[in-house]
């Protein structure tokens, strides 16, 4: 692995939970916002901004399908406006994100079956990738032989970028020792 240590990270999906004050009433979400009940949650799909909102039985909104916190907040605000409410006192909690990046070179995933020092590794035969439980950055990485990577359970895009640089260097170090 040679070249620059810079890695471009793309957020594919993020989850944000919003807690409005007062909490949302599920029946009102069905009647006023056109939500659909599914078990003990209400689901509302928005076209603009494009997002899926899940209202839990505690009246909180989980926004799914956005790439930025600003878009998630806009979706939550749109739902509140449809219900005749404003976003005053809306509290946001950032959940896990799914992000991707590319090492831009081939990775011999079977050569990295052993622990690489900052997490445990295994080859996921079903997906055909190297799966790394990265305890240092508190996320999970999936690395395919063509160099494409997906980060799961991440908390921030910057943490994914730090993990990408770390693992790129770690794999390069191991590769150079083999040469």
Phi, psi and omega in degrees: 000117183236181174089195185293151176271356179289135178229128179274120181257133178243122176285121180270325182199144172222152177249134176228132176255129179248135177245108178276159175238120352289166181296160183284146175267128185297319179296321179294323179295327177288311185290313188267331184251352179078026178290158180243129180282136176220098185069233181258021176233162175246136180244132177227123177262131179252143176273320182219112354290150183290115181193160172247130180246130177246124178258119182275176184289355174261005177081019177263155180248129171254121180260126184235144173100011178253168181248345182223150179299325180297321179291321178296317179296320178297322178293316179297317179296319178301315179296317179299318179298321178297336179264006178078025182238163174253178184262019177299130178079010180288121182254132182251141173233123180279126178263194182292151177244158170245125182227160179225159175201174184225130176283350176059032171197164182292143178237125176276086188299329180291342179282350184243035181292334184273164178304130180261008175103328182242022180162166179267147183235152173204152174272124178270101183296324182296316180268345181072037182221168172271129180250122180243124172271097186274096181286335179294318183254002177056056177204176178240135179246138171245123182238122180266157182304331180279002175097356178285139182229145175232130176259129178245155175062022180281156181255342181200144179302326178296325178291324176295317179298318178296318178295319180299314179296317180301309184288329175298316178293319181297315180292323178295320179297315181293322179295319181290330176291330179285333185287000000 
